[in-house]
Amino acid sequence: MSFQQSSLIPAHAGVGLKPQHFQQILSQTAPSSEQSVQWFEIHAENYMGAGGLMHHYLEQIRARYPLSIHGVGLSLGSLDLPCDKHLKALKELIERYQPGLVSEHVSWSKYHDVALNDLLPVPYTSESMETFCNNIDKTQNVLNRQILIENPSSYFMLKESDFSEVEFINMLAKRSGCKLLLDVNNVFVSASNHGFDASNYIKTVDSSLVEEIHLAGHSVQQLLSGEVRIDDHGSQVCQQVWELYEQTIEQVGKKPTLIEWDSDIPSWQTLSEQAQMANLKLAGVTNQEREQCNG
């Protein structure tokens, strides 16, 4: 089945759109290819109201920049099909702003009428595969859009799984007809927490399925059981994740790359610098070349 396509997201860096930066974004000159930030991503659930200041600013920014929409509430891993009311609101948002990409998570967050404020893990089993395929099928048909699904960050392993995570998401995308949003920070966090090889995970991802990349900062916490990395989107991208990102773009090619920063929101300058770092990686500029240019 073919789905409706909208304006494309460029294979450059974008950032998550935050109210703290609305005025500064709109005060800039007309967007150009030299700007560090060339597109924006919003969380769908923050814009499901009909009006207000959020839409007032988003309409102006969308008129100048490409946009992607990233959802957190469809609960694609739940046994129940996605909520009709939620899908309707998401479809209206998509039709209003015509995003280039629409994405969700490999997780669940709803049980019957109870919605949980978290992205919870699923066992990677054949049963889970069927559930996800059914839910993605309904979502894509209602939206008339192909969606992307994002690999999770994880903090414990489920014994019931029949597949590795990367095997599961590859198979799920192929069977459901969706594509992948590859979160490199999530790969690094999960690999660090569970002791698997992040580099091998990236090599195993089907590169033909990847349409978007996420980068973010994470925190490190010391527990009685040892060190745990938490995907909190509250700091700069660390060096190990930048290195894994370099491998990723060698493996899958240049893709739209989002800098996620959702807590302890930084200045626009700091966020732009992170985006510019991603652009340099996408352009293939090495550390030595950067030092020569800066010198």
MOGIZI-V560479 format. One record per backbone hydrogen bond with DSSP energy under -0.5 kcal/mol. CO is the residue of the C=O (numbers start at 0). NH is the residue of the N-H. E is the energy in kcal/mol with one decimal. If there is no record, write none. Layout:
<<CO NH E> <CO NH E>>
This chain:
<<9 11 -2.2> <11 256 -2.0> <12 37 -2.5> <13 258 -2.4> <14 40 -1.8> <17 20 -2.1> <18 21 -1.2> <20 24 -2.5> <21 25 -2.1> <22 26 -1.3> <23 27 -0.6> <24 27 -1.0> <31 34 -1.4> <35 37 -0.6> <37 65 -0.7> <38 14 -1.6> <39 67 -2.1> <40 16 -2.7> <41 43 -0.6> <41 69 -3.1> <42 45 -1.6> <43 46 -2.1> <44 47 -0.7> <51 55 -1.9> <52 56 -2.4> <53 57 -2.4> <54 58 -2.6> <55 59 -0.9> <56 60 -2.4> <57 61 -3.2> <58 62 -1.3> <60 63 -1.3> <60 64 -2.2> <65 39 -1.9> <66 99 -2.9> <66 100 -0.7> <67 41 -2.1> <68 70 -0.5> <68 102 -2.4> <69 43 -1.7> <74 77 -1.9> <82 86 -2.6> <83 87 -2.4> <84 88 -2.1> <85 89 -2.4> <86 90 -2.8> <87 91 -2.2> <88 92 -1.9> <89 93 -2.4> <90 94 -2.7> <91 95 -1.8> <92 96 -2.0> <93 97 -2.6> <100 68 -2.6> <101 147 -2.0> <102 70 -3.2> <103 149 -2.0> <104 106 -1.5> <106 76 -2.0> <107 119 -2.6> <108 115 -3.7> <110 113 -2.4> <112 114 -0.6> <113 110 -2.8> <115 117 -1.9> <117 119 -0.8> <119 107 -1.6> <122 124 -1.7> <123 161 -2.9> <123 162 -1.9> <124 128 -2.1> <125 129 -2.0> <126 130 -2.1> <127 131 -2.8> <128 132 -2.6> <129 133 -2.4> <130 134 -2.3> <131 135 -3.1> <132 136 -2.3> <133 137 -2.1> <134 138 -2.3> <135 139 -2.9> <136 140 -2.0> <137 141 -2.5> <138 142 -2.6> <139 143 -1.4> <139 144 -1.1> <143 3 -1.7> <146 178 -2.3> <147 103 -2.3> <148 180 -2.6> <149 105 -2.1> <157 160 -1.2> <163 167 -2.3> <164 168 -2.5> <165 169 -2.0> <166 170 -2.3> <167 171 -2.8> <168 172 -2.3> <169 173 -1.9> <170 174 -2.6> <171 175 -2.5> <172 176 -1.7> <172 177 -0.5> <178 148 -2.1> <179 181 -0.6> <179 210 -2.6> <179 211 -1.1> <180 150 -1.1> <180 182 -0.8> <181 183 -0.9> <181 213 -1.8> <182 186 -1.8> <183 187 -2.2> <184 188 -2.9> <185 189 -2.7> <186 190 -2.6> <187 191 -2.4> <188 192 -2.3> <189 193 -2.3> <190 194 -2.1> <190 195 -0.7> <195 197 -0.7> <196 200 -1.8> <197 201 -2.1> <198 202 -1.9> <199 203 -1.6> <200 204 -1.3> <204 206 -0.8> <205 208 -2.0> <206 209 -0.8> <208 179 -3.2> <210 255 -0.6> <211 181 -2.5> <212 257 -2.9> <213 183 -1.9> <213 184 -0.7> <214 259 -3.1> <216 232 -1.4> <218 229 -2.9> <220 222 -0.7> <220 227 -3.0> <222 225 -1.5> <225 222 -2.6> <227 220 -3.3> <229 218 -2.4> <229 231 -1.6> <232 261 -1.5> <232 262 -1.9> <234 216 -0.5> <237 241 -2.1> <238 242 -2.3> <239 243 -1.9> <240 244 -2.4> <241 245 -2.0> <242 246 -1.7> <243 247 -2.1> <244 248 -2.5> <245 249 -1.5> <246 250 -1.9> <247 251 -3.3> <248 252 -1.2> <255 212 -2.5> <256 13 -2.6> <257 214 -2.7> <257 259 -0.7> <258 15 -1.5> <259 216 -0.6> <266 270 -2.1> <267 271 -2.6> <268 272 -2.1> <269 273 -1.7> <270 274 -2.0> <271 275 -2.6> <272 276 -1.9> <273 277 -1.8> <274 278 -2.3> <275 279 -2.3> <276 280 -2.1> <277 281 -2.6> <278 282 -2.0> <279 283 -0.5> <279 284 -2.7> <280 283 -1.1> <283 285 -0.6> <285 289 -2.1> <286 290 -2.2> <287 291 -2.2> <288 292 -2.4> <289 293 -2.6> <290 294 -2.0>>
